[in-house]
Amino acid sequence: MRLKEIETKEILINPFSMIEDDWFLITSAINGKVNTMTAASGALGHMFRKNVAYINVRPERYTHDFIEASQILSLSFFDNTQKNKEILGYLGRTSGREEDKITKSGLTLSYYEEIPYFEEAHTVFLCRCLFRQPYTSNGFLDKNVEDYYYPKRDYHDMYVCEIMKTLVRSESD
């Protein structure tokens, strides 16, 4: 299937189900090497007079190294099928440090200029990082949220990323 570029404001999606229920891949490249990870939290919105995506990545994740070095990434969203859930589950459990998980996943890696993404996605946001903020204990106003999601205090870094381009599955495919 082919993806075509559209204006980001033209997209008709439900970000709540796409992020929480369908999950997505955060993908970045450095020095000719690509890594990806599965995410099930984040947000889409408008900040700094730009269309943005908010993503969370723990510093110990291999993908974090790629994002920090390149500061560009893609967010690839897939149809919510059993097969895709299995693939995204595998990509979330397996470290790219230890094996070539992208090849083993069976997904087709493509590039828009230097940003890697997956052809099987129905929606891809091509992004550049604008802002990073580590979560800290004193930032949690509701300590129950911190205790539930961070019992080990292994906090995420939150990135605000400008959506530079939006690609969607072509209706002709």
Backbone bond lengths (Angstrom), bond angles and torsions (degrees), N, CA, C in turn:
res aa  C-N    CA-C-N  psi(-1)  N-CA   C-N-CA  omega(-1)  CA-C   N-CA-C  phi
1 M - - - 1.450 - - 1.519 109.02 -
2 R 1.284 114.68 148.94 1.449 119.45 -178.14 1.522 109.87 -104.95
3 L 1.309 114.45 149.20 1.448 120.89 175.58 1.518 108.49 -107.28
4 K 1.326 116.11 144.22 1.458 120.54 177.19 1.519 108.59 -124.14
5 E 1.306 115.84 152.31 1.456 120.81 179.34 1.521 109.94 -81.92
6 I 1.338 114.95 137.88 1.459 121.03 173.19 1.532 107.89 -132.86
7 E 1.307 116.09 165.86 1.463 120.31 171.94 1.527 108.37 -68.81
8 T 1.309 117.28 134.70 1.461 121.08 -177.06 1.523 111.40 -55.71
9 K 1.315 118.78 -39.25 1.468 121.55 -179.06 1.525 112.83 -67.52
10 E 1.324 118.46 -13.78 1.473 121.80 179.51 1.518 112.84 -83.17
11 I 1.314 117.83 -11.58 1.464 120.28 -173.16 1.520 110.97 -70.26
12 L 1.300 115.32 135.92 1.466 122.26 178.36 1.523 107.75 -115.70
13 I 1.320 115.34 96.42 1.462 121.15 -176.51 1.523 109.67 -138.24
14 N 1.300 115.56 164.62 1.454 121.42 169.42 1.523 106.21 -108.11
15 P 1.342 117.83 99.23 1.467 119.39 -175.86 1.523 113.12 -63.51
16 F 1.324 117.33 -25.98 1.461 119.75 -178.55 1.523 110.98 -66.31
17 S 1.322 117.57 -48.92 1.456 119.15 179.55 1.526 111.22 -75.03
18 M 1.342 117.79 -36.14 1.474 119.37 -179.81 1.523 111.48 -61.34
19 I 1.312 117.35 -37.97 1.464 120.42 -177.13 1.525 110.83 -83.96
20 E 1.322 117.29 -53.83 1.463 119.93 -173.79 1.522 113.57 -75.38
21 D 1.321 117.36 -44.36 1.460 120.40 -173.12 1.526 113.42 -90.13
22 D 1.325 116.72 -41.21 1.466 120.97 -174.63 1.520 112.55 -89.28
23 W 1.317 117.93 -25.08 1.456 125.01 -175.94 1.523 110.17 67.64
24 F 1.337 117.13 175.47 1.457 121.70 179.35 1.523 109.77 -159.02
25 L 1.324 115.14 166.77 1.458 120.87 178.65 1.519 110.41 -108.66
26 I 1.321 115.44 134.66 1.462 123.69 171.63 1.519 105.35 -101.70
27 T 1.329 117.42 121.18 1.466 121.55 -172.41 1.516 109.81 -131.52
28 S 1.332 116.02 135.79 1.461 121.30 179.97 1.532 109.09 -146.48
29 A 1.323 115.50 162.03 1.468 120.46 -178.08 1.526 110.39 -135.16
30 I 1.334 114.64 146.26 1.473 121.59 170.43 1.529 107.92 -143.83
31 N 1.312 114.95 138.79 1.467 121.42 175.28 1.533 113.05 48.57
32 G 1.329 116.59 41.57 1.454 121.06 177.05 1.510 115.39 78.75
33 K 1.319 118.12 2.01 1.466 122.22 179.33 1.526 108.51 -110.79
34 V 1.334 116.10 141.02 1.461 121.85 -177.43 1.520 109.35 -118.62
35 N 1.338 115.79 142.72 1.457 120.08 171.58 1.522 108.63 -136.98
36 T 1.317 114.63 153.70 1.458 121.19 -179.94 1.514 109.69 -140.40
37 M 1.311 115.94 156.90 1.458 121.98 174.98 1.518 108.84 -145.13
38 T 1.312 115.60 154.20 1.447 122.21 178.39 1.522 109.53 -88.62
39 A 1.329 115.79 140.68 1.457 121.29 176.45 1.527 109.17 -132.28
40 A 1.317 115.37 151.49 1.460 121.33 178.15 1.527 110.32 -135.46
41 S 1.329 116.25 19.40 1.462 120.23 174.17 1.514 107.88 -145.59
42 G 1.299 115.24 153.06 1.447 121.97 -178.54 1.513 108.77 152.95
43 A 1.314 116.87 -168.71 1.459 120.52 -178.44 1.517 109.94 -159.59
44 L 1.319 115.16 159.41 1.455 122.46 172.97 1.518 106.98 -121.05
45 G 1.326 116.51 143.13 1.453 118.18 -178.98 1.512 112.61 -173.43
46 H 1.329 113.99 -156.42 1.454 121.10 -177.55 1.526 108.19 -133.97
47 M 1.329 115.88 123.87 1.464 121.13 179.98 1.523 108.04 -154.14
48 F 1.301 116.47 151.81 1.467 122.23 -179.46 1.538 110.84 55.73
49 R 1.353 115.84 31.83 1.466 122.22 -178.01 1.528 112.36 60.82
50 K 1.322 116.14 30.50 1.459 121.65 -178.44 1.528 109.33 -137.43
51 N 1.326 116.17 152.90 1.460 120.97 168.35 1.517 106.73 -75.83
52 V 1.322 116.16 129.55 1.459 119.70 -173.05 1.520 111.90 -134.94
53 A 1.325 113.96 161.36 1.458 123.22 168.95 1.522 107.11 -120.93
54 Y 1.313 115.53 140.30 1.456 121.98 175.06 1.522 106.56 -106.21
55 I 1.314 117.01 124.46 1.459 120.53 178.79 1.519 109.52 -128.06
56 N 1.322 115.59 155.45 1.461 122.12 178.95 1.522 109.07 -121.05
57 V 1.332 115.63 129.31 1.463 121.05 179.42 1.528 107.81 -138.95
58 R 1.320 115.63 128.72 1.466 118.77 176.74 1.531 109.66 -73.75
59 P 1.328 117.60 140.79 1.469 120.82 -178.40 1.521 114.51 -58.15
60 E 1.332 118.59 -26.87 1.466 120.02 -179.38 1.522 113.00 -78.79
61 R 1.319 117.77 -9.79 1.466 120.46 178.66 1.528 109.70 -72.66
62 Y 1.303 115.83 140.74 1.470 121.92 179.78 1.531 110.82 -59.50
63 T 1.312 116.74 -38.90 1.464 120.73 179.48 1.521 111.59 -60.49
64 H 1.321 117.32 -31.02 1.471 121.35 178.28 1.531 110.07 -57.32
65 D 1.330 117.02 -42.19 1.470 120.85 178.79 1.525 110.96 -59.69
66 F 1.323 116.70 -41.02 1.463 122.00 -179.16 1.530 110.63 -66.95
67 I 1.323 116.21 -44.40 1.463 120.03 179.98 1.521 110.33 -63.87
68 E 1.301 117.19 -44.15 1.468 120.65 -179.60 1.527 111.35 -61.41
69 A 1.322 116.81 -40.09 1.471 120.58 -177.36 1.527 112.60 -75.78
70 S 1.324 117.10 -41.52 1.471 119.13 -173.39 1.521 113.40 -97.10
71 Q 1.312 117.16 -32.05 1.464 124.82 -177.16 1.527 113.40 59.99
72 I 1.334 117.02 19.24 1.457 122.41 170.79 1.523 108.04 -131.41
73 L 1.343 115.95 151.68 1.456 119.83 -175.10 1.514 109.35 -164.86
74 S 1.325 114.46 168.93 1.460 120.12 171.85 1.519 108.78 -122.12
75 L 1.332 114.17 154.32 1.452 122.81 171.35 1.517 105.82 -119.44
76 S 1.334 116.78 114.97 1.464 122.35 -175.87 1.519 109.55 -110.47
77 F 1.335 115.86 125.38 1.463 123.01 -178.72 1.520 109.47 -111.43
78 F 1.333 116.33 137.44 1.458 123.09 -173.11 1.523 110.52 -120.93
79 D 1.331 115.85 160.34 1.455 120.33 172.20 1.524 109.04 -61.80
80 N 1.336 115.54 145.23 1.455 120.83 -178.76 1.528 109.30 -83.77
81 T 1.345 114.90 83.62 1.461 121.10 176.88 1.521 108.79 -118.41
82 Q 1.320 116.39 162.13 1.465 120.42 178.05 1.523 110.54 -59.20
83 K 1.333 116.82 -43.50 1.463 120.84 179.84 1.528 111.02 -60.08
84 N 1.335 117.24 -47.06 1.466 119.81 179.79 1.520 111.66 -65.29
85 K 1.334 117.74 -37.94 1.469 120.44 177.28 1.531 110.36 -61.17
86 E 1.329 116.57 -40.57 1.464 119.69 178.54 1.528 110.80 -64.77
87 I 1.325 116.70 -43.27 1.470 120.75 179.66 1.524 109.92 -64.13
88 L 1.321 117.43 -49.05 1.462 120.60 -178.59 1.528 111.14 -66.06
89 G 1.341 116.77 -34.90 1.457 119.73 175.35 1.520 111.48 -62.16
90 Y 1.333 115.84 -45.04 1.469 120.82 177.47 1.531 110.56 -60.68
91 L 1.328 117.27 -46.62 1.470 120.77 -178.00 1.526 112.29 -66.39
92 G 1.327 117.18 -24.40 1.459 120.93 176.49 1.515 113.71 -82.34
93 R 1.325 117.03 -30.05 1.478 121.89 -178.71 1.515 113.36 -85.23
94 T 1.325 117.51 -25.61 1.461 122.15 -169.84 1.518 110.23 -103.93
95 S 1.318 116.40 136.70 1.461 120.82 179.18 1.525 110.61 -88.90
96 G 1.305 115.72 134.90 1.455 121.17 173.88 1.515 112.55 -68.81
97 R 1.324 117.41 -11.21 1.470 120.65 175.12 1.527 110.45 -69.12
98 E 1.348 115.49 -29.11 1.454 120.28 -170.84 1.522 114.98 -101.69
99 E 1.326 117.72 -22.28 1.459 119.65 179.09 1.523 109.74 -158.51
100 D 1.319 115.53 165.19 1.462 121.47 177.89 1.523 108.01 -82.82
101 K 1.310 115.24 76.79 1.459 120.43 -173.01 1.526 112.66 -68.95
102 I 1.323 118.20 -27.44 1.461 119.61 179.12 1.523 110.04 -65.68
103 T 1.330 117.36 -47.50 1.458 120.39 177.70 1.520 110.58 -61.20
104 K 1.327 117.16 -44.20 1.461 121.06 -178.95 1.528 112.65 -66.39
105 S 1.333 117.37 -23.79 1.472 120.15 -179.19 1.521 112.47 -71.19
106 G 1.330 116.92 -24.28 1.453 120.55 -177.44 1.519 113.90 84.89
107 L 1.327 118.10 -1.82 1.458 120.98 177.80 1.529 110.44 -75.90
108 T 1.322 115.36 154.61 1.463 121.84 -177.76 1.523 109.61 -99.38
109 L 1.323 115.47 113.75 1.462 121.50 -179.76 1.521 109.55 -82.75
110 S 1.318 116.39 131.13 1.458 122.66 175.05 1.518 108.32 -131.06
111 Y 1.309 115.16 173.37 1.468 120.54 178.85 1.514 110.05 -132.00
112 Y 1.298 115.72 141.28 1.459 122.35 165.20 1.516 103.82 -110.86
113 E 1.324 115.23 108.10 1.462 121.19 -168.15 1.521 106.88 54.04
114 E 1.327 120.05 -118.95 1.474 119.31 -177.36 1.528 113.15 -101.24
115 I 1.329 117.65 6.92 1.467 120.27 -176.29 1.535 109.98 -97.74
116 P 1.335 117.21 120.99 1.470 120.18 179.61 1.531 111.42 -79.35
117 Y 1.323 115.67 146.27 1.460 122.24 174.82 1.531 107.62 -153.52
118 F 1.335 116.59 177.18 1.454 121.15 -177.11 1.521 110.89 -112.59
119 E 1.331 115.61 129.50 1.460 122.34 -177.18 1.520 113.28 -63.34
120 E 1.325 118.74 -28.09 1.457 121.75 -177.23 1.538 112.96 -74.66
121 A 1.306 117.71 -10.24 1.463 121.09 -179.15 1.526 110.89 -67.48
122 H 1.328 116.08 151.37 1.471 119.15 173.54 1.521 110.86 -91.15
123 T 1.326 117.36 -22.42 1.462 122.57 178.75 1.519 108.58 -143.84
124 V 1.338 115.94 135.49 1.457 121.25 177.89 1.526 107.83 -133.48
125 F 1.316 115.60 130.80 1.457 121.26 171.42 1.524 107.62 -106.66
126 L 1.324 116.61 125.37 1.463 122.82 176.74 1.522 106.90 -98.43
127 C 1.316 115.72 121.56 1.462 120.63 -165.92 1.527 113.60 -128.89
128 R 1.330 113.85 157.90 1.462 120.95 168.13 1.517 107.93 -130.42
129 C 1.315 115.71 141.58 1.456 121.35 -175.14 1.528 110.39 -73.95
130 L 1.315 114.78 134.36 1.455 121.56 176.99 1.521 112.00 -109.29
131 F 1.328 116.51 -30.62 1.462 121.12 -169.86 1.521 108.88 -155.93
132 R 1.331 115.97 141.22 1.472 121.77 174.22 1.509 107.90 -133.46
133 Q 1.314 115.52 135.49 1.457 120.52 177.43 1.517 109.67 -139.91
134 P 1.319 117.71 119.82 1.472 118.88 175.10 1.528 110.39 -69.26
135 Y 1.323 116.24 139.49 1.456 119.91 171.53 1.529 107.47 -70.33
136 T 1.310 115.93 145.34 1.468 121.39 176.06 1.521 108.69 -136.02
137 S 1.309 116.18 158.89 1.460 120.94 -178.36 1.521 111.51 -58.74
138 N 1.334 117.17 -41.62 1.464 118.45 -176.45 1.527 112.70 -72.66
139 G 1.321 118.43 -6.68 1.452 121.26 175.51 1.519 113.61 -81.75
140 F 1.320 117.60 -16.39 1.466 121.16 -177.58 1.523 110.38 -84.82
141 L 1.311 115.62 114.21 1.456 121.02 177.07 1.519 110.54 -80.60
142 D 1.322 116.51 -29.76 1.460 122.49 175.78 1.528 106.63 -106.99
143 K 1.305 116.67 101.21 1.471 121.59 -176.14 1.529 111.85 -65.88
144 N 1.345 118.36 -20.43 1.460 120.34 176.08 1.530 110.56 -65.00
145 V 1.331 117.33 -35.79 1.468 121.25 177.02 1.523 109.10 -63.79
146 E 1.313 117.00 -47.92 1.464 120.74 178.90 1.524 111.09 -60.19
147 D 1.315 117.12 -47.46 1.468 120.58 -178.26 1.520 112.06 -62.82
148 Y 1.331 117.06 -37.17 1.457 120.92 -179.01 1.528 112.15 -73.09
149 Y 1.342 116.84 -48.76 1.465 120.63 -174.11 1.527 113.79 -89.12
150 Y 1.315 117.21 -21.19 1.467 120.32 -176.48 1.530 111.55 -133.60
151 P 1.336 118.48 56.10 1.463 119.13 -179.92 1.527 112.13 -63.05
152 K 1.343 116.65 -26.35 1.471 120.67 178.48 1.527 111.52 -94.67
153 R 1.321 116.13 1.25 1.477 122.91 -178.45 1.540 111.01 59.49
154 D 1.332 115.18 35.48 1.477 122.73 177.89 1.532 108.71 -96.65
155 Y 1.306 115.03 74.75 1.459 122.56 -170.21 1.525 113.80 -71.27
156 H 1.323 114.38 155.92 1.463 122.82 172.93 1.523 110.20 -83.24
157 D 1.316 115.38 163.86 1.456 122.60 159.90 1.520 105.50 -100.05
158 M 1.320 117.12 135.67 1.452 120.97 174.96 1.525 108.14 -98.08
159 Y 1.325 115.97 132.27 1.461 122.24 175.80 1.525 108.66 -112.71
160 V 1.313 115.78 136.88 1.451 121.78 167.88 1.520 104.97 -104.13
161 C 1.327 116.03 119.69 1.462 121.79 -173.10 1.521 110.27 -120.56
162 E 1.311 116.69 128.76 1.451 121.03 174.91 1.519 109.41 -68.99
163 I 1.323 116.55 131.70 1.454 120.97 173.06 1.523 107.13 -84.74
164 M 1.321 116.16 103.86 1.463 121.12 -176.98 1.522 111.98 -81.37
165 K 1.323 116.87 -37.39 1.468 122.94 -179.43 1.520 108.22 -143.32
166 T 1.325 114.92 148.36 1.458 121.46 174.79 1.512 108.18 -123.76
167 L 1.333 115.73 127.38 1.461 122.53 177.58 1.519 108.26 -114.74
168 V 1.329 116.18 138.47 1.464 121.05 177.17 1.519 109.55 -132.30
169 R 1.322 114.34 156.77 1.463 119.72 177.05 1.517 108.93 -59.92
170 S 1.309 115.23 132.57 1.459 121.53 178.84 1.515 109.45 -70.33
171 E 1.316 117.13 132.47 1.471 121.06 -179.65 1.513 112.16 -66.51
172 S 1.323 117.71 -18.28 1.463 119.85 -179.43 1.523 111.94 -79.62
173 D 1.337 118.02 -8.12 1.469 121.07 179.77 1.504 111.12 -97.22
